[in-house]
């Protein structure tokens, strides 16, 4: 029987057949144009997992660690992100309460410069983390997939993108970390100003869409 971790969104869990596969063997990706909200969605799912007593690792190659920390802190505590620096006492109180309510939960955010690390680096970092912290990782969020390098770079966008997604998906297997990996990918130019862009708008490499277990489009309208 497959066991699942809820994404925190009932409608999304229903689409996934119950949620994220708890035992891994799965790569979930979100596709969207620049500034469509991919990082926000990734951060929100991470926050929802923390509220299920999960250990979540966020690897960011796009935004600084502190920006991610602010976004997730705001989501967890319901303190407006613009008010966090003025509400440090309330923030600390809220986090302390969460530690009591979810004693196992951990959030670890690690920033890497874009296009400087490969999946091998990710594997080495996570392995070191597990050994040093004595933890079992429940989910890994990578923001975002194509800012990683293929282990053996060929210069072919399709091949390199497919290799990165295959190598990242392999880390989700019990042989390595046995947990779901969640990431994002840029959409190509044809997805801009389009409602509900399709899978053929995946940017840089369609090999990613051919490899991932689930891909969802993210877009926003002028009204949004």
Secondary structure, DSSP 8 states (H G I E B T S, - for coil): ---EE--S-HHHHHHTTSSEETT---EEEEEE-TTSSHHHHHHHHHHHHHTTT-EEEEEESSS-HHHHHHHHHHHHH---GGGGGG-HHHHHHHHHHHHHHTTT-EEEEEE--TTS-BHHHHHHHHHHHHHHHT----EEEEE-GGGSB-SS--S-HHHHHHHHHHHHHHTTSTTTT-SEEEEEEEB-GGGTT-TT--GGGB-S-HHHHHH-SEEEE----S--
